[in-house]
């Protein structure tokens, strides 16, 4: 009984006794959740357009950030390096469509999925060849991202908000909302939904699969660049960032692989859930539960709602 009391009662007592720490934890979870949602959004866009889970999205985050930092290290001004990195991501999207997707049209999904594995290791090798494998410092200040923190005296204590976290939250939120509106309200967005429903039907009404794929992969590249800047500014730019991108898997399981609102809600659940779990339940269950709690939450969803919160239940006749 004492063990159950410690697990189910004590954390809530701590929340009530120290509301300032609770707000601080919720804020950190909110920031992480929005960034997770941004990562997941890249997966959702590509999955909606091609029905393929892009395993390379994580390394795209790293490759975009390395390109930005690497160009700046070679003497390119920060904003010019940013513009050149965007051109590089467009070149990557065009190359992926021309060299990988087009030859594999109408192949089984597992073949396209394995092709993204190949793309992952190609980008890892190319990134190490050009930029090296050492961690790099993100050029946050050169891009106008703020430094320092804001300390608030409230709820009987101090709550510290990092300025980079505030900027990351605002930028990521604007990007997520803008992309959601863009793909819901514009002609390209309607074309994307048509392609997601049926490639053959989309072709029959004159929609170009090639153009849609380039647009979607380029958009996913821009999302990867923004994610790399934000995560890199909070820590550093290294190939370890692709492990953070794998947190998009639980987010997608919670929200649904084809839902942009699902990516947002799933990201917030995972971000806030893992911070609360680590701070309040971590000392009881062993430190480091933040590394696996997201996957445990995803497992529970798979057992009770495998299509996710916003996914469609698929019924197949056999």
Secondary structure, DSSP 4 states (H G I P E B T S, - for coil): -HHHHIIIIIHHHHHHH-HHHHHHHHHHHHHHHHHHHHHHHHHHHHHHHHS---TTHHHHHHHHHHHHHHHHHTT--HHHHHHHHHHHHHHHHHHHIIIIIGGGTTS-HHHHHHHHHHHHHHHHHHHHHHH-SS-B---TGGGT---SEEEEEETTEEEEEEHHHHHHHHHHHHHHHHHHHHHHHSHHHHHHHHHHH-HHHHHHTT--HHHHHHHHHHHHHHHHHHHHHHHHHHS-BSTTHHHHHTTHHHHHHHH-TT-HHHHHHHHHHHHHHHHHIIIIIHHHH-TTGGGTHHHHHHHHHHHH-TT-SSPPPP----
